[in-house]
Amino acid sequence: MRMRWMAVCGLGLAVAAVGMGAAAGKAADKTAKYTFTLVDSKGGDAGKVTFTQKGAGPVKMHVQLQNLPFGEHAVHIHANAVCDAPDFKGAGGHFNPDKKQHGFDNPMGHHNGDLPKNVSVGEDHNGDATFELTAITLDPAAANSIFANGGTAVVVHEKADDMKTDPTGNAGNRIACAVVKP
């Protein structure tokens, strides 16, 4: 069974698809997959982000960046499903239902929306990275779901994340965003 949803929020276009494995009756065999389009501050295409989860396992997050400046960029999941250009401030702070501090190198733990490394954009203005995340889920009934409370947003920052400075990792301005809703 395949279902598609399309929603336009501000400048962010979100497209999601859900697929179920052949043994749909078994929770461990269910696979959910959602893809969302990233936009830059002028509404241009900045790439896409895909979330996949099989059963209750970790969430695989694949980030494909394009048309962005060369260098290392922090990517975070933010608390609000809002991508309001040009600064994307409506996305709020990092997704953090566990109430921890910022960064994988922070001894106090990391936000649910923090990623373990930055995404490198090459001289061709493209970047690609895949992460396995255990602090989030795609189950909309869970407190740590990226779909709880109306959804979240994926935000790309102008600089690299230092992985420890609370609350933002000194990552700089927000340069691209995708609304994340089921």
C-alpha positions in Angstrom: 0.0 0.0 0.0 1.4 3.5 -0.9 0.0 6.8 0.2 1.2 10.3 -0.7 0.7 13.6 1.0 1.7 17.0 -0.3 1.6 20.2 1.8 2.9 23.6 1.2 4.0 25.6 4.2 5.6 29.0 3.6 8.3 28.2 1.0 8.7 24.6 2.1 7.3 21.8 -0.1 7.0 18.5 1.8 6.4 15.3 0.0 6.0 12.1 2.0 5.5 8.4 1.1 4.7 5.5 3.4 5.3 1.9 2.4 4.5 -1.2 4.3 6.5 -4.5 4.1 4.9 -7.7 2.8 4.1 -8.9 6.3 2.2 -5.8 7.3 0.7 -7.5 10.3 4.1 -7.7 12.1 5.2 -4.4 13.7 8.9 -5.4 13.1 8.3 -5.7 9.4 6.7 -2.2 8.9 8.9 0.3 7.2 8.0 4.0 7.1 9.8 6.4 4.7 9.3 10.1 4.3 11.1 12.6 2.0 11.0 16.3 2.4 12.3 19.1 0.2 14.8 21.7 1.5 14.4 25.3 0.3 16.9 28.2 0.7 15.9 31.7 1.9 14.7 32.7 -1.6 12.6 29.5 -2.1 15.2 27.8 -4.3 15.9 24.1 -4.2 18.5 23.2 -1.5 18.1 19.4 -1.6 16.1 16.9 0.3 16.0 14.9 3.5 14.7 11.4 3.8 13.7 9.6 7.1 13.3 5.8 7.1 12.5 3.5 10.0 11.9 -0.2 10.1 9.8 -1.3 13.0 11.0 0.2 16.3 14.6 0.4 15.0 16.7 3.5 14.7 15.7 6.2 12.2 17.9 6.5 9.1 18.2 10.1 8.0 19.7 10.8 4.6 20.5 14.4 3.8 21.2 15.5 0.3 22.3 19.2 0.0 22.5 21.1 -3.2 23.1 24.7 -4.3 24.6 25.6 -0.9 28.0 27.2 -0.1 31.1 25.1 0.0 32.1 23.9 3.5 30.9 22.1 6.5 27.2 22.8 7.5 25.4 21.9 10.7 22.0 20.2 10.1 19.5 19.9 13.0 15.9 18.9 13.5 14.1 21.9 15.0 11.0 21.9 17.2 8.4 23.7 14.9 7.1 22.6 11.5 7.7 26.1 10.1 10.0 27.3 7.4 9.5 31.1 7.2 12.1 32.7 4.9 14.4 34.4 4.9 15.7 33.5 8.3 13.7 30.3 9.2 13.5 31.5 12.9 9.9 30.2 13.1 11.4 26.7 13.2 12.3 27.4 16.8 15.0 25.8 18.8 16.3 22.2 18.4 13.9 19.4 18.8 14.5 18.5 22.5 11.7 16.5 24.2 14.3 14.8 26.5 15.4 18.3 27.8 19.1 17.7 27.3 21.9 20.1 26.3 23.4 20.6 22.8 25.9 18.4 21.1 27.2 14.9 20.9 30.3 16.0 22.7 28.4 17.5 25.6 28.7 15.4 28.7 25.1 16.4 29.7 23.7 14.6 26.6 22.5 15.9 23.3 19.2 17.3 21.9 17.0 14.7 20.2 17.4 16.9 17.0 21.2 17.0 17.1 23.2 15.0 14.5 26.5 13.3 15.2 28.4 15.1 12.5 28.2 17.9 10.0 27.4 17.7 6.3 30.2 18.6 4.0 29.3 20.5 0.8 31.9 20.3 -2.0 33.1 22.8 -4.5 30.2 21.6 -6.7 27.8 22.9 -4.0 26.5 19.4 -3.2 26.7 17.4 -0.1 25.4 14.0 1.1 25.4 12.2 4.5 23.4 9.4 6.2 22.9 9.1 9.9 21.3 6.4 12.2 19.5 8.2 15.0 18.2 6.5 18.1 16.9 9.7 19.9 14.0 10.1 17.5 11.2 8.0 16.0 8.7 8.2 13.2 5.9 6.8 15.5 3.5 9.8 15.8 2.3 8.6 19.3 5.8 8.8 20.9 7.0 11.9 22.7 10.3 11.8 20.7 8.5 11.6 17.3 9.5 14.1 14.7 5.7 14.1 13.9 4.4 14.8 17.4 2.8 18.2 18.1 2.3 19.1 14.5 5.7 18.1 13.2 9.2 19.5 13.1 11.6 21.1 10.6 15.1 20.2 9.3 17.3 23.3 9.2 20.7 23.7 7.5 23.1 26.2 9.1 25.7 28.4 7.5 28.6 27.0 9.6 29.7 23.7 11.1 28.4 22.6 14.5 31.1 22.5 17.2 29.1 19.6 18.8 29.2 21.0 22.4 28.1 24.6 22.7 24.6 24.9 24.2 22.1 25.6 22.7 23.1 25.8 19.0 26.7 24.5 18.5 27.8 28.0 17.2 26.4 26.9 13.8 25.4 30.4 12.6 22.5 31.5 10.6 19.9 29.2 9.1 20.3 28.9 5.3 17.8 26.2 4.3 14.8 24.5 5.8 12.3 21.7 5.2 8.9 21.3 7.0 8.6 17.8 8.4 4.9 16.6 8.7 3.4 13.2 8.1 
